[in-house]
């Protein structure tokens, strides 16, 4: 593969890890289920990830419906 293609793939992997990591932080550690950043990331996640996120947020914040769930 060319050096450019390796760089593009590497950048894509880093981008996915950063976005996924921030979403994981929102679901597991954020103290507000209505966070704008978390809700924005929630809208772009695949359905299986959204389902897991909503279930986890429901466990952490009973009686509250997180944005997008």
PEVENTA-V887810 format. One record per backbone hydrogen bond with DSSP energy under -1.0 kcal/mol. CO is the residue of the C=O (numbers start at 1). NH is the residue of the N-H. If there is no record, write none. Layout:
co | nh
CO | NH
CO | NH
This chain:
co | nh
2 | 6
3 | 7
4 | 8
5 | 9
6 | 10
7 | 11
8 | 12
9 | 13
10 | 14
11 | 15
12 | 16
13 | 17
14 | 18
15 | 19
16 | 20
17 | 21
18 | 22
19 | 23
20 | 24
21 | 25
22 | 26
23 | 27
24 | 28
25 | 29
25 | 30
32 | 35
33 | 67
35 | 39
36 | 40
37 | 41
38 | 42
39 | 43
41 | 44
46 | 50
47 | 51
48 | 52
49 | 53
50 | 54
51 | 55
52 | 56
53 | 57
54 | 58
55 | 59
56 | 60
57 | 61
61 | 64
66 | 69
